[in-house]
Amino acid sequence: MNIFSKLIAAFVVTLVFSANVMAQKNFSVDADLAFKNRQYFNAIELYKKAYTKAKKKEDKASIIFTIAECYRLTGDNKQAEAWYVKAIKANYTDPKAKLYLADAKKAQEKYNEALIEYTNYQTEAPSDQRGEDGIKSCELATKWKENPTRYKVENMTLINTKDPDFCPTYADKKYNKLYFTSMRPGVTGGAFDGSLGEFFSDIFETQMDKNGRWSTPASLPAPVNTADNEGLTTITKKGDLMIFTRCLAEKNKNSLNQLWSAVKKGNVWGEPEKLSFCTDTNKFASPAISSGGLTLLFSSDMAGGQGGNDIWMSTYNKKDKKWDTPVNLGPTINTPGNDVFPYLHDDGTLYFSSDGHLGMGGLDIFRAEKKGKNEWTNVTNLKYPINSAGDDFGIIFEGTKERGYLSSNREGTKGADDIWSFVLPPLLFSITGTVTDCKNKDAIANVVVKLLGSDGSSVETKTDEDGHYKFAENGTARFVNTNTSYTVTTQVANDLVTKKAPNGFVNSSAKAKVTTVGVEDAKTFKGINFCFVPIEKEIRFPDVLYDLAKWDLTPQAQDSLNFLYQTLIDNPSFVIELSSHTDYRGPDQDNQVLSEKRAQSCVDYLVSKGIPAERMKAKGYGEKRPLEVRSAPPENKVLYTLTEAYIDKTTKGQSKEEYEALMQKNRRTVFSVLRKDYVNPNAPKEVPKVQEKKKTEEEEEETTE
């Protein structure tokens, strides 16, 4: 059943009919009176009897349409659809029959059929925006259903009954006690509401035990619950003030729902008082109080709104100790339709339900961002599965957590409006990769892998025996967060060796970038791999090449040495030998001196960059350690050593240019690791903590003052 009909449009009590009503003969007059007084449940049977007495076709068509209206206003969409179809077949002329038929179909998730009816209505009433909006809403609903958000919604089966149960609210900031509205048997007074065929509503209470199970709901005692209609509560964080909706049952009088407040005295609610701004000529319902208890939102049909029922706001005047004159939230929030069931999140966000903004069915839940002190903007539909083809309303959150409760009559209810729990599961990300030996391709275990986040987070792990690492949720912590950019780095310990790398490895400053910013689906970032160079007799790095007979560093050579500089920074305990070599041209002694100067020029450059001189040893090898390169054509497998004598053998398959390129490769600088035990003597030493002198009592008192 439609909760909007129950407690917004039809939360009206009229004790005017008695048992002898059914004995009256003029069923049409009685039916119209019942409809006027919003006694829809009674009116349906009266109209059915009046239909059998009607003679004219137009009268019969009108009665059929009004029966459909009664079903619509009590939320029975299935019956409403059937009777609107009958009205159209009976040539009922008002095009609203097609509009309401479309609404009834949409509320049952018959989006394709509803789309046809909205199109028919738009053709007959092109100036009515509701036709175009209906078409758009069907298209959006289909899209949202096919692409649901990550929210999970479940029926609270232990709380709900086959009767309406709805609009929960937390009783205090502990979040383990709920108040909610119910029309189940056992309500105070046991009165029956002829407008809906339901019992009058009461406020019920249920509490969660240490195992997470909710207790059997119990009706709150007087003076909160009475023989009247009570429900739709809101309670301050302190749990000391409750504002709720009450509709008095007064004989022979239309009574509209009003807002009442009760103050808690100890563990008992005091006598309720009606809020001063409530008038008997307007409806006031579904209150929502801010966390500070000074702002109150509610729905009302007061004059000055945008249409239907609007959301209004009142602030508490501490000086006068009363709520000020309500202010309408304006056209950004309110529509010509019904905008109801507000809720103020702890972060200031406004949540509410509406059938005026584009939605999936009857009432949809929307959110609006806080703009100013008491202003909200950017209204957004929460989409499926928070919303459905049915009525979705009365959402609450457990503080700042993405979980809470809402009310809905969607498919899966026990027969009426039910309370549903919702939760947004964490958006899970993981980062995986392997660390290997660059030369031998073997996995390296026990390598430290660090994950540094733009949110300030920092975690680390180690590779397993297969060289594999992973950052993911481990049940107690989340390592990869949403909307965060990450840097992944690795580091091997000095004493980490393998069978194929008995001397260990050279640490690298290699980094990988990963970001979850803007990623809306769970994802594993795979293949974030690293490799380490094993420490060998000679370790190559980007070639430091020299011009013929020169030792000064070219710009390209400096770029290469910058790589070595970073390597020394990444391996602060390394002491290295920088060895330089020449080609074979020129006298041996000259080449020896040239290579020593080349090695020293490298050391001098690195010292200028801040590397301590004692971490480096310059060594020249002249032409003693040539590179061996393939100098003959590929089909000739002979390897030639570059010698000065080879200058005259350029006809053996190499041009002079190719030969010169190979000779330049011999003019190189490489490094080797001599030791891994260097400790910088100038490194800042840890300053021991000075134990503070204990203050005397006199000093303590002086500080306090």
C-alpha positions in Angstrom: 0.0 0.0 0.0 1.0 3.6 -0.7 2.4 5.2 2.5 2.0 8.6 1.0 -1.7 7.9 0.8 -1.8 6.7 4.4 0.1 9.4 6.2 0.4 12.3 3.9 -2.7 12.5 1.7 -4.9 10.3 3.8 -3.7 10.6 7.3 -7.0 12.1 8.1 -9.5 10.7 10.6 -13.2 11.2 10.0 -15.5 9.4 12.5 -18.7 10.0 10.7 -19.8 6.7 9.3 -21.6 4.1 11.4 -22.8 0.6 10.8 -26.2 1.8 9.4 -24.5 3.6 6.5 -24.6 0.4 4.4 -28.3 0.3 4.9 -28.9 3.6 3.2 -30.3 3.4 -0.4 -28.5 6.3 -2.2 -25.2 4.6 -2.6 -23.9 7.2 -5.0 -24.4 10.1 -2.6 -22.9 8.1 0.3 -20.0 7.0 -1.9 -19.3 10.6 -2.9 -19.4 11.7 0.8 -17.0 8.9 1.8 -14.7 9.9 -1.0 -14.8 13.6 0.0 -14.0 12.6 3.6 -11.1 10.4 2.3 -12.8 7.2 3.4 -11.5 5.4 0.4 -11.8 1.9 1.7 -15.5 2.4 2.5 -16.1 4.4 -0.7 -14.9 1.5 -2.9 -17.8 -0.8 -1.8 -20.3 2.1 -1.9 -19.3 3.0 -5.5 -19.6 -0.7 -6.6 -23.1 -0.7 -5.3 -23.8 2.7 -6.9 -22.5 1.3 -10.3 -25.3 -1.3 -10.3 -27.9 1.4 -9.9 -26.5 3.8 -12.6 -28.3 4.0 -15.9 -26.3 6.4 -18.0 -23.0 5.3 -19.7 -21.2 8.4 -18.7 -22.3 7.9 -15.0 -21.0 4.3 -15.1 -17.7 5.5 -16.6 -17.3 8.2 -14.0 -18.0 5.6 -11.2 -15.5 3.2 -12.6 -12.9 6.0 -12.8 -13.5 7.0 -9.2 -13.2 3.4 -8.0 -9.8 3.4 -9.7 -9.0 6.6 -7.9 -9.9 5.0 -4.5 -7.5 2.2 -5.3 -4.8 4.6 -6.4 -5.2 6.6 -3.2 -4.9 3.5 -1.0 -1.9 2.4 -3.0 -3.3 -0.7 -4.6 -1.7 -0.3 -8.0 -2.8 -3.7 -9.3 -6.5 -2.9 -8.8 -6.0 0.7 -9.8 -4.6 -0.4 -13.2 -7.5 -2.8 -13.8 -10.1 -0.1 -13.0 -8.4 2.6 -15.1 -8.4 0.2 -18.0 -12.1 -0.4 -17.5 -12.7 3.4 -17.3 -10.9 4.0 -20.6 -12.9 1.1 -22.3 -16.1 2.8 -20.9 -15.1 5.9 -22.8 -14.2 8.0 -19.8 -13.2 11.2 -21.4 -10.7 12.8 -19.0 -7.2 12.0 -20.3 -6.0 11.7 -16.6 -7.2 8.1 -16.7 -4.3 7.4 -19.1 -1.9 9.3 -16.9 -2.9 7.4 -13.8 -2.9 4.1 -15.7 0.7 4.8 -16.8 1.6 5.6 -13.1 0.0 2.4 -12.0 1.9 0.3 -14.6 5.2 2.1 -13.8 4.7 1.4 -10.0 4.5 -2.3 -10.9 7.7 -2.1 -13.0 5.8 -2.4 -16.3 8.0 0.3 -17.8 7.5 -0.6 -21.5 3.7 -0.6 -21.1 3.8 2.6 -19.0 5.8 4.2 -21.7 3.0 3.6 -24.2 0.4 5.1 -21.9 2.5 8.2 -21.1 3.0 8.7 -24.8 -0.8 8.5 -25.3 -1.4 11.0 -22.5 1.2 13.4 -23.9 -0.6 13.3 -27.2 -3.9 14.2 -25.5 -2.5 16.7 -23.0 0.7 18.1 -24.7 0.8 21.1 -22.3 1.1 18.8 -19.2 4.7 18.2 -18.2 3.7 15.0 -16.5 3.5 13.1 -19.8 7.0 14.0 -20.9 8.4 13.4 -17.4 6.7 10.0 -17.3 8.4 9.0 -20.6 11.8 10.1 -19.2 11.3 8.4 -15.9 10.5 5.0 -17.6 13.7 5.3 -19.7 15.8 6.2 -16.7 14.2 3.5 -14.5 15.1 0.9 -17.2 18.7 2.2 -17.4 19.1 2.3 -13.6 17.7 -1.2 -13.1 20.1 -2.6 -15.7 23.1 -0.7 -14.1 22.4 -0.9 -10.3 24.5 1.0 -7.7 26.6 -1.0 -5.2 24.0 -0.6 -2.4 22.6 -3.8 -1.0 19.0 -3.7 0.3 17.3 -6.5 2.4 13.9 -6.9 4.0 13.9 -6.7 7.9 11.8 -9.9 8.2 12.1 -10.1 12.0 10.5 -6.7 12.4 8.0 -6.5 9.6 4.4 -7.9 9.5 1.8 -8.3 6.8 0.5 -4.9 8.0 2.2 -1.6 7.2 5.6 -1.1 9.1 7.6 2.0 8.1 9.6 5.1 8.8 12.2 3.9 11.4 14.3 6.4 13.4 17.2 5.8 15.8 16.3 6.4 19.4 19.7 7.9 20.2 23.3 8.1 19.1 24.0 4.5 20.1 22.1 3.3 17.0 20.9 0.1 18.8 17.3 1.1 19.3 14.7 1.9 16.7 11.3 3.6 16.8 9.0 3.0 13.9 5.4 3.3 12.8 3.1 0.3 12.5 -0.5 -0.5 11.9 -0.3 -4.1 13.2 -2.8 -5.7 15.5 -2.3 -4.7 19.2 -2.1 -1.0 18.6 -3.3 1.2 21.4 -7.1 1.5 21.3 -7.4 -1.0 18.4 -9.4 1.5 16.3 -10.0 0.8 12.6 -9.3 3.4 10.0 -12.1 3.3 7.4 -10.1 5.3 4.9 -7.6 2.5 4.4 -9.0 -0.6 6.0 -6.1 -0.6 8.5 -5.8 -0.2 12.2 -4.8 3.2 13.5 -1.0 3.5 13.7 1.2 3.4 16.8 4.9 4.1 17.5 6.7 0.9 18.2 10.1 0.2 19.7 12.7 -2.5 19.1 16.2 -3.0 20.5 19.2 -4.8 19.1 20.9 -7.4 21.3 24.7 -8.1 21.4 24.2 -10.7 18.7 22.7 -8.2 16.3 19.1 -9.4 16.6 16.2 -7.1 17.0 13.7 -7.7 19.9 10.0 -8.2 19.3 8.6 -4.7 18.7 6.4 -3.3 21.4 4.1 -0.3 21.3 5.3 2.8 23.3 3.1 3.4 26.4 0.9 6.4 27.0 1.2 9.4 26.9 2.9 9.0 23.5 0.6 6.4 22.0 -3.2 6.9 22.3 -6.3 5.7 20.6 -5.4 8.3 17.9 -3.0 7.9 15.0 0.6 8.3 16.0 3.8 7.7 14.0 6.5 9.3 11.9 9.0 10.2 14.6 12.3 12.0 14.8 14.5 12.0 17.9 17.6 14.1 18.9 21.0 12.6 19.1 20.8 12.9 22.9 17.6 10.9 22.9 15.8 13.5 25.0 13.4 15.1 22.6 11.0 13.3 20.2 8.8 15.0 17.6 6.1 12.9 16.0 3.0 13.0 14.0 -0.4 12.6 15.6 -3.9 12.7 14.1 -6.7 13.0 16.6 -9.8 10.9 16.2 -12.6 13.3 16.7 -16.2 12.3 16.0 -18.0 14.0 13.1 -14.9 16.1 12.3 -12.1 15.9 9.8 -8.8 15.8 11.7 -5.5 16.5 10.0 -2.2 15.2 11.2 -0.1 17.6 13.3 3.3 17.7 14.9 3.7 17.0 18.6 6.8 17.0 20.8 7.6 15.0 24.0 10.5 15.4 26.3 12.1 12.4 28.0 12.2 12.5 31.8 14.5 9.8 33.0 13.4 6.8 30.9 9.8 8.0 30.4 8.4 10.3 27.8 6.5 13.2 29.2 3.1 14.6 28.1 3.3 15.6 24.4 2.5 19.1 23.3 1.5 20.3 19.8 4.0 22.5 18.1 2.8 26.1 18.1 2.9 26.7 14.3 0.6 23.8 13.5 -2.9 24.8 12.4 -6.0 22.6 12.2 -6.5 23.6 8.5 -3.2 22.1 7.2 -1.4 18.8 7.3 1.9 18.5 9.1 3.9 15.3 9.1 7.2 13.3 8.8 9.4 15.6 10.9 13.2 15.4 10.8 15.4 17.1 13.4 19.0 18.1 12.9 21.8 16.5 14.9 22.1 19.7 17.0 18.4 19.8 17.6 17.9 23.3 16.4 16.6 22.8 12.8 13.3 21.0 12.1 12.2 19.8 8.6 8.8 18.4 7.9 6.2 18.1 5.1 3.0 20.2 4.9 0.4 21.4 2.4 0.6 25.0 3.8 -0.1 27.8 1.4 3.0 29.3 -0.2 4.4 26.0 -1.4 5.2 24.7 -4.8 2.2 22.3 -5.0 1.0 19.1 -3.3 3.0 18.6 -0.1 6.3 20.5 0.3 9.2 20.3 2.7 9.3 23.2 5.2 11.9 24.2 7.8 11.6 25.8 11.2 14.5 26.8 13.5 14.3 26.7 17.3 14.2 30.1 19.0 16.2 29.6 22.3 15.1 32.9 23.6 11.4 32.4 23.2 11.7 28.6 23.6 9.6 27.8 20.6 9.8 26.9 16.9 9.8 29.9 14.5 7.5 30.3 11.6 8.2 27.7 9.0 10.0 28.6 5.7 9.5 26.7 2.4 12.7 25.1 1.0 11.8 26.5 -2.4 11.6 25.1 -6.0 15.0 23.5 -6.0 13.7 20.9 -3.5 10.0 21.1 -3.8 8.0 20.4 -7.0 4.3 20.7 -8.1 4.1 17.0 -6.9 4.7 15.7 -3.4 8.0 16.2 -1.6 8.0 14.5 1.7 9.8 12.5 4.4 12.9 14.7 4.9 16.0 13.4 6.7 19.1 15.4 7.7 22.3 13.5 7.5 25.1 14.2 10.1 27.1 15.8 7.3 24.3 18.2 6.4 23.0 16.4 3.3 19.3 16.5 2.9 17.5 13.3 1.9 13.8 13.2 1.0 11.2 11.4 -1.1 9.4 12.9 -4.0 7.0 11.9 -6.9 7.7 15.3 -8.6 11.3 14.8 -9.4 12.1 12.1 -12.1 12.0 8.7 -10.4 11.4 5.0 -10.9 7.9 4.6 -9.5 5.8 6.3 -6.9 8.0 8.0 -4.3 11.7 7.9 -4.9 14.4 8.9 -2.5 16.6 11.8 -3.4 19.6 13.6 -1.9 20.5 17.3 -2.0 23.9 18.8 -1.1 24.1 21.5 1.6 24.9 24.8 0.0 24.5 27.4 2.7 23.3 27.6 6.3 19.8 26.4 5.4 20.0 25.8 1.7 20.4 22.7 -0.4 21.0 22.2 -4.1 22.0 19.5 -6.7 19.1 17.1 -6.2 20.1 13.6 -7.2 18.1 10.4 -7.5 19.6 7.5 -5.4 18.7 5.1 -8.2 18.3 1.3 -8.0 18.3 -0.6 -5.7 17.7 2.2 -3.0 14.7 3.1 -5.2 12.3 0.8 -6.9 9.1 0.8 -8.9 7.2 1.1 -5.7 7.2 3.8 -3.0 10.6 4.3 -1.3 10.8 6.7 1.6 11.8 7.3 5.2 15.6 6.7 4.8 17.9 7.1 7.8 21.7 6.6 8.2 23.7 5.2 11.1 25.6 8.4 11.7 28.2 8.9 9.0 28.3 5.2 8.0 26.9 4.2 4.6 24.2 2.0 6.1 20.8 2.3 7.7 17.2 1.7 6.9 14.4 2.8 4.6 10.8 2.0 3.9 9.3 0.5 0.8 6.4 -1.4 -0.6 8.5 -2.9 -3.4 8.3 -6.4 -4.6 9.3 -8.7 -1.7 7.3 -7.0 1.0 5.2 -9.0 3.4 2.1 -7.5 2.0 2.3 -3.8 2.8 5.0 -1.2 3.5 8.1 -2.8 5.1 11.3 -1.6 6.7 14.4 -2.5 4.7 18.0 -2.4 5.7 20.6 -1.0 3.3 24.4 -1.0 3.2 27.0 0.2 0.7 29.7 -2.5 0.7 33.2 -1.2 0.5 34.5 -0.6 -3.0 37.4 -3.2 -2.9 40.6 -2.7 -4.8 43.8 -4.7 -4.8 47.2 -4.3 -6.2 49.3 -7.3 -7.2 52.6 -8.0 -8.8 55.9 -9.9 -8.7 59.5 -9.1 -8.0 62.2 -10.9 -10.0 65.9 -11.0 -10.8 66.4 -8.8 -13.9 69.1 -11.1 -15.3 68.0 -14.6 -14.3 64.2 -13.9 -14.2 64.0 -15.8 -10.9 61.5 -14.8 -8.3 62.9 -13.0 -5.2 61.3 -13.6 -1.9 61.2 -11.3 1.2 61.4 -8.1 -0.8 59.8 -5.1 1.0 57.0 -3.5 -1.1 55.6 -0.2 0.1 52.3 1.5 -0.8 52.2 5.2 -0.3 48.8 6.9 -0.7 47.9 10.5 -1.5 45.6 10.4 1.5 48.7 10.0 3.7 48.4 6.3 4.2 51.5 4.1 4.2 51.6 0.3 4.4 54.1 -2.4 3.4 54.3 -6.1 2.8 56.9 -8.6 1.6 57.0 -10.9 -1.4 56.3 -14.6 -0.9 58.4 -17.5 -2.1 57.1 -17.0 -5.6 58.1 -13.3 -5.6 54.4 -12.3 -5.4 52.9 -9.5 -3.3 49.4 -8.2 -2.8 47.7 -5.2 -1.2 44.1 -5.9 -0.5 41.5 -5.9 2.3 42.5 -8.5 4.9 39.4 -8.6 7.0 40.6 -6.0 9.5 42.0 -3.3 7.3 41.6 -1.8 3.9 44.9 -1.0 2.2 43.7 0.4 -1.1 41.1 3.1 -0.6 38.7 4.9 -3.0 39.6 8.2 -4.7 43.3 7.8 -3.8 46.5 7.9 -5.9 49.2 5.5 -4.9 53.0 5.0 -5.4 54.4 1.5 -5.2 58.1 1.1 -4.4 60.3 -1.9 -3.5 63.5 -2.5 -1.5 65.7 -5.5 -0.9 67.7 -5.9 2.3 71.5 -5.9 2.2 71.7 -9.5 3.3 69.1 -10.8 0.8 70.8 -13.2 -1.5 69.7 -16.0 -3.8 71.5 -19.0 -5.3 72.0 -17.2 -8.6 72.8 -13.9 -7.0 75.1 -14.8 -4.0 76.2 -11.1 -3.7 72.7 -9.7 -3.4 71.0 -7.0 -5.4 71.1 -3.4 -6.3 68.2 -1.4 -4.9 66.3 0.5 -7.5 64.2 3.7 -7.3 61.7 2.3 -9.8 58.2 3.3 -8.9 54.7 2.4 -10.1 51.7 4.7 -10.1 48.2 3.4 -9.4 45.0 5.5 -8.9 41.5 4.7 -7.8 40.3 8.2 -8.4 37.1 8.1 -10.4 37.0 4.3 -10.5 33.5 3.2 -9.6 33.8 -0.6 -9.8 35.9 -3.0 -7.8 39.2 -3.7 -9.5 42.5 -5.5 -9.2 45.5 -3.7 -10.5 47.6 -6.5 -11.9 51.1 -6.7 -13.2 52.7 -4.0 -11.1 56.0 -5.8 -11.4 59.6 -5.0 -10.5 63.1 -6.5 -11.0 66.4 -6.1 -9.3 69.9 -6.2 -10.9 72.1 -8.8 -9.2 75.5 -7.5 -7.9 78.2 -8.9 -10.2 81.8 -8.2 -11.0 80.9 -5.4 -13.4 77.5 -3.6 -13.3 76.5 -1.7 -16.4 74.4 1.4 -16.3 73.5 3.8 -19.1 76.7 4.2 -21.1 79.1 7.0 -20.1 80.8 7.6 -23.4 83.7 9.9 -24.2 85.0 11.6 -27.3 88.3 10.3 -28.7 91.2 11.1 -26.3 88.9 13.1 -24.0 87.9 12.7 -20.4 85.6 15.6 -19.8 81.9 14.7 -19.4 79.5 15.3 -22.2 75.8 16.2 -21.4 74.9 12.7 -22.3 77.5 11.3 -19.9 76.2 13.5 -17.1 72.7 12.1 -17.7 74.1 8.6 -17.4 75.9 9.5 -14.1 72.6 10.9 -12.7 71.3 7.3 -13.0 74.3 6.1 -10.9 73.7 9.0 -8.5 70.2 7.7 -7.8 71.5 4.2 -7.4 73.9 5.3 -4.7 71.0 7.2 -3.0 68.9 4.1 -3.1 71.8 2.0 -1.7 73.3 4.2 1.0 75.5 1.4 2.3 77.3 0.7 -1.0 81.0 1.5 -1.5 81.7 1.2 -5.2 84.6 1.2 -7.7 84.1 3.4 -10.8 86.2 1.9 -13.5 86.9 3.5 -16.9 88.2 2.0 -20.1 89.7 3.1 -23.4 89.8 1.7 -26.9 92.9 0.3 -28.5 94.2 3.3 -30.4 97.3 5.1 -29.0 100.1 4.0 -26.7 99.1 1.7 -23.7 100.5 4.2 -21.1 98.5 7.1 -22.5 95.4 5.0 -22.5 96.0 4.1 -18.9 96.3 7.7 -17.8 93.3 8.7 -19.9 91.1 6.0 -18.3 92.2 7.1 -14.8 91.2 10.7 -15.6 87.9 9.5 -17.0 87.1 7.5 -13.8 88.1 10.5 -11.6 85.9 12.9 -13.7 83.0 10.6 -12.8 83.8 10.6 -9.1 84.2 14.3 -9.1 80.8 14.8 -10.7 79.1 12.6 -8.2 80.9 14.3 -5.3 79.5 17.6 -6.7 76.1 16.1 -6.4 76.6 15.3 -2.7 77.9 11.7 -2.7 80.7 11.3 -0.1 84.1 10.7 -1.8 84.8 7.8 0.5 82.0 5.9 -1.0 83.8 5.8 -4.4 87.1 4.5 -5.8 88.2 5.7 -9.2 90.1 3.1 -11.2 91.4 3.2 -14.7 92.0 0.1 -16.7 93.3 1.6 -20.0 92.8 -0.9 -22.8 93.2 -4.0 -20.7 89.5 -4.9 -20.5 88.1 -4.7 -24.0 84.5 -5.5 -24.9 84.1 -8.4 -27.3 81.6 -7.7 -30.0 80.5 -9.5 -33.2 82.5 -7.8 -35.9 82.0 -10.3 -38.7 78.7 -10.9 -40.6 76.1 -12.9 -38.7 76.8 -16.1 -40.7 80.4 -15.9 -39.6 80.4 -17.0 -35.9 83.9 -15.8 -35.2 84.2 -13.2 -32.4 86.8 -10.6 -32.8 88.4 -8.6 -30.1 88.8 -4.9 -31.0 92.5 -4.3 -31.4 94.4 -1.6 -33.1 95.5 -4.1 -35.8 91.8 -4.4 -36.8 91.9 -1.0 -38.3 93.3 -2.5 -41.5 90.6 -5.3 -41.6 87.5 -3.2 -42.3 86.9 -5.2 -45.4 86.0 -8.2 -43.2 82.3 -7.2 -43.1 82.3 -3.9 -41.3 82.4 -0.3 -42.6 84.7 2.2 -41.0 81.6 3.9 -39.4 80.5 0.7 -37.8 83.9 0.1 -36.5 84.1 3.6 -35.0 80.8 3.0 -33.2 82.2 -0.2 -31.7 85.4 1.5 -30.7 83.4 4.2 -28.9 81.6 1.5 -26.8 85.0 0.5 -25.5 85.4 4.0 -24.2 83.1 3.3 -21.2 82.7 3.6 -17.5 81.1 0.9 -15.3 80.9 0.2 -11.6 81.2 -2.6 -9.2 80.2 -3.0 -5.5 83.2 -3.3 -3.2 81.3 -3.3 0.1 77.8 -2.9 1.6 78.7 -1.6 5.0 79.1 2.1 4.6 77.8 4.3 7.4 77.7 8.0 6.9 79.6 9.6 9.8 77.9 12.9 9.2 74.4 11.5 9.4 72.3 13.2 12.1 72.3 11.2 15.3 69.1 10.4 17.1 68.8 12.8 20.0 67.9 11.1 23.2 64.7 12.1 24.8 65.1 14.3 27.8 62.8 13.2 30.6 60.6 16.1 31.7 61.0 17.3 35.2 57.9 16.5 37.2 56.0 19.6 38.0 55.4 20.5 41.6 51.9 20.9 42.9 52.5 24.7 43.0 53.5 24.7 39.3 50.5 22.5 38.3 48.2 25.0 40.0 49.9 27.9 38.3 49.6 26.2 34.8 45.9 25.5 35.5 45.2 29.1 36.4 
